[in-house]
Amino acid sequence: MEKIIKFIVIGLAILILLALLLIVYGMYSNISSKSSKKLDYQEDISLLLNQDEIIKKFEVIDNNLILITVEKNNNFIGYIYDINDKKITQTIKK
């Protein structure tokens, strides 16, 4: 009887370790597949900026909108670009 209980305990320990390894592997494969996805845009997007305008930074507002900060003659201008419509929807001047 004692040998059967030892066999059951060892078998359960092996199953628990196997389940733990499978969980770790699943989490790793899920994380690595998300980080390896790249967005591949085939077309170039131009804001048609002048020579004296410099893009300072981009900020993602939501899934469809990007805030683009542009410096022109020491003044800052913000453009809100709509990804779906592929055009600037708003201009914010300081």
C-alpha positions as CSV (number, residue, x, y, z in Angstrom):
1,M,0.0,0.0,0.0
2,E,2.8,2.4,0.9
3,K,4.5,1.8,-2.5
4,I,1.2,2.6,-4.4
5,I,0.9,5.9,-2.5
6,K,4.5,6.8,-3.3
7,F,3.9,5.9,-7.0
8,I,0.8,8.1,-7.1
9,V,2.6,11.1,-5.4
10,I,5.6,10.9,-7.8
11,G,3.2,10.6,-10.7
12,L,1.3,13.6,-9.7
13,A,4.5,15.6,-9.1
14,I,5.6,14.8,-12.6
15,L,2.2,15.8,-14.0
16,I,2.3,19.1,-12.1
17,L,5.9,19.9,-13.4
18,L,4.8,19.0,-16.9
19,A,1.8,21.3,-16.6
20,L,3.9,24.1,-15.2
21,L,6.4,23.8,-18.1
22,L,3.5,23.8,-20.6
23,I,2.1,27.0,-19.1
24,V,5.5,28.8,-19.2
25,Y,6.0,27.7,-22.8
26,G,2.5,28.9,-23.8
27,M,3.1,32.3,-22.1
28,Y,6.5,32.6,-23.9
29,S,5.1,31.7,-27.3
30,N,2.2,34.1,-26.8
31,I,4.4,37.0,-25.8
32,S,7.0,36.4,-28.5
33,S,4.4,36.2,-31.3
34,K,2.9,39.5,-30.3
35,S,6.2,41.3,-30.3
36,S,7.3,39.9,-33.6
37,K,4.3,41.2,-35.5
38,K,5.2,44.1,-37.6
39,L,2.9,46.4,-39.5
40,D,3.9,46.6,-43.1
41,Y,2.7,49.6,-44.9
42,Q,3.1,49.5,-48.7
43,E,2.5,53.2,-49.4
44,D,4.3,56.3,-48.3
45,I,2.3,59.0,-46.5
46,S,3.4,62.6,-47.0
47,L,2.3,65.6,-44.9
48,L,3.5,68.0,-47.6
49,L,5.6,70.1,-45.2
50,N,7.6,73.1,-46.2
51,Q,11.4,73.3,-45.9
52,D,11.2,75.3,-42.7
53,E,8.9,72.8,-41.0
54,I,10.4,70.0,-38.8
55,I,8.6,67.1,-37.3
56,K,9.4,67.0,-33.6
57,K,7.3,64.0,-32.4
58,F,4.4,61.6,-33.0
59,E,1.9,60.6,-30.4
60,V,-0.8,57.9,-30.9
61,I,-4.1,59.3,-29.7
62,D,-6.1,56.1,-30.4
63,N,-6.3,53.4,-33.0
64,N,-7.2,55.8,-35.8
65,L,-5.6,59.1,-34.9
66,I,-2.0,60.3,-34.6
67,L,-0.9,63.7,-33.2
68,I,2.1,65.0,-35.2
69,T,3.9,68.0,-33.6
70,V,5.7,70.2,-36.1
71,E,8.1,73.1,-35.4
72,K,8.0,76.1,-37.8
73,N,10.0,79.3,-37.0
74,N,10.2,78.4,-33.3
75,N,6.4,78.0,-33.2
76,F,4.7,74.6,-32.7
77,I,1.8,73.3,-34.8
78,G,-0.1,70.1,-34.1
79,Y,-1.7,68.1,-36.8
80,I,-4.1,65.3,-36.1
81,Y,-3.8,62.7,-38.8
82,D,-6.6,60.2,-39.4
83,I,-5.2,56.8,-40.5
84,N,-8.4,55.6,-42.0
85,D,-9.2,58.7,-44.1
86,K,-5.5,59.2,-44.8
87,K,-5.7,63.0,-44.2
88,I,-5.1,65.6,-41.6
89,T,-8.4,66.3,-39.8
90,Q,-7.4,69.1,-37.5
91,T,-4.6,71.7,-37.1
92,I,-3.7,73.0,-33.6
93,K,-1.6,76.1,-33.4
94,K,0.1,77.5,-30.3
